[in-house]
Amino acid sequence: MTIEELWKSVLGEIELHISRPNFLTWLKQSHLMQKDDKNGVVLVGLPNNFAKEWVQGRYHKLILGSLRSLDGSIKSVDYVVTSSDTAPLPVAAASRVRAEAPVQSQEPLLEMAVDPKTGLSPRYTLDSFIVGSSNELAHAAVQAIVADVGTKYNPLFVYGGVGLGKTHLIQAAGNAIQEAYHAKVRVLYVTSERFINDVVGALRNKRMEDVKRKYRDIDVLIVDDIQFIGGKAATEQEFFYTFNTLYEHNKQIIISSDRPPSAIPTLEERLRSRFEGGMIVDVSYPDYEVRLAILKTKIQLQGVSVDEKILSLIAEKVQKNIRELEGVLNKVLFYQQYRGERVTERKLETIISEVAHVASRNITAADIMKTVSEFYDVLPDELTNRSRKKEIVLPRQVCMYLMRELISLSYPHIGELLGKRDHTTAIHAYEKILKALHSDAALNQKVVRITEKLQNG
């Protein structure tokens, strides 16, 4: 197996465990430069220092774990700044690469295939979106919008759980509109995180007019994961005015969320009312036929073959998440193509447990509070009261960190759950624990043990 093939398999596994926007931003342009078999060290190249620091700080454990699951000889990972077309270097040259990489040669962080003007990736199309009973209403609504932009189902609000295809569908809507109207209709896709960052940056630098032009001088605005906007007053206000401006001029608005508007507790009532005034559709768990069709489409696109019985078993056993479904298939292909192993039913069970272990149990905020309180021997009520005792503050901060890290709750929602605290308290707790994990081995081990307890039920 070549290092390119190894890294492709690693990225396929990592993509299951982080959000699509984060994967595209931080890891899509990464590459495995060198593998030192003698010392068990691999060298990962990233496009610039910012990406290197972010990946090393946030995803190192995930990367190392994925590498080790595929190649047990790997002991450590090093990160360097270098362009993707640089020839592999000896591991010993890593420090030189860090020092010598010129700033002016840094590449953009976003995946090269993503259109910088629209934010759309051409990989998402309506043709490759598998339709079934779980998503047919959402798909039909998108088709109607493409046929008549701005007049039907405006706004369109698509909600559903993680890994069910929401991003695929709304990006496919943008691509279909681009194709149908050729550049006459201006489309912009952003995540809510990007919108928030744009607003915050504009306020800090007194350039709000730039943000207004960017988001209001368009014909179609597509916003992913809108639930994270809740509780951020300045951002909500700007989005409210942007929404009104676009809506009043018959511009199309498409929004996705992990829950319906009524279930986003931190959302302003005026925004909730605007969202509920359009078309709300859900994307639920795909049925067996849809799951099997997705698998067959994937292997057809890759030009490979997998035993029909194995495909049927994957579709039968992996029921709640399309990313997990694709992850299991990727690992099956890895064993078939790169290890030359025949995947038996018993082997498939192992693969499924490896890929789906994080999401095999639906972890809730209540689970996290209960597990943390038991681990630190404090009462659950103490996590939500106003106590500033050290023996309470640390468990509370760990709780906030895990709510953000494991189940991606918004900071306002975390603050609300833990004693109606301000979202800035949740941000501070998350960043403090995240930083401490890199220097405090004891705390790191405790968080790992709590996480394992949650994942194993």
Secondary structure, 3 states (H helix, E strand, C coil): CCHHHHHHHHHHHHCCCCCHHHHHHHHCCCEEEEEECCCCEEEEEECCHHHHHHHHHHCHHHHHHHHHHHCCCCCEEEEEECCCCCCCCCHHHHHHHHHHCCHHHCCCCCCCCCCCCCCCCCCCCCCCCCCCCCCHHHHHHHHHHHHCCCCCCCCEEEEECCCCCHHHHHHHHHHHHHHHHCCCCCEEEEEHHHHHHHHHHHHHHCCHHHHHHHHHCCCEEEEECHHHHCCCHHHHHHHHHHHHHHHHCCCEEEEEECCCHHHCCCCCHHHHHHHHCCEEEEECCCCHHHHHHHHHHHHHHHCCCCCHHHHHHHHHHCCCCHHHHHHHHHHHHHHHHCCCCCCCHHHHHHHHHHHCCCCCCCCCHHHHHHHHHHHHCCCHHHHHCCCCCHHHHHHHHHHHHHHHHHHCCCHHHHHHHCCCCCHHHHHHHHHHHHHHCCCCHHHHHHHHHHHHHHHCC
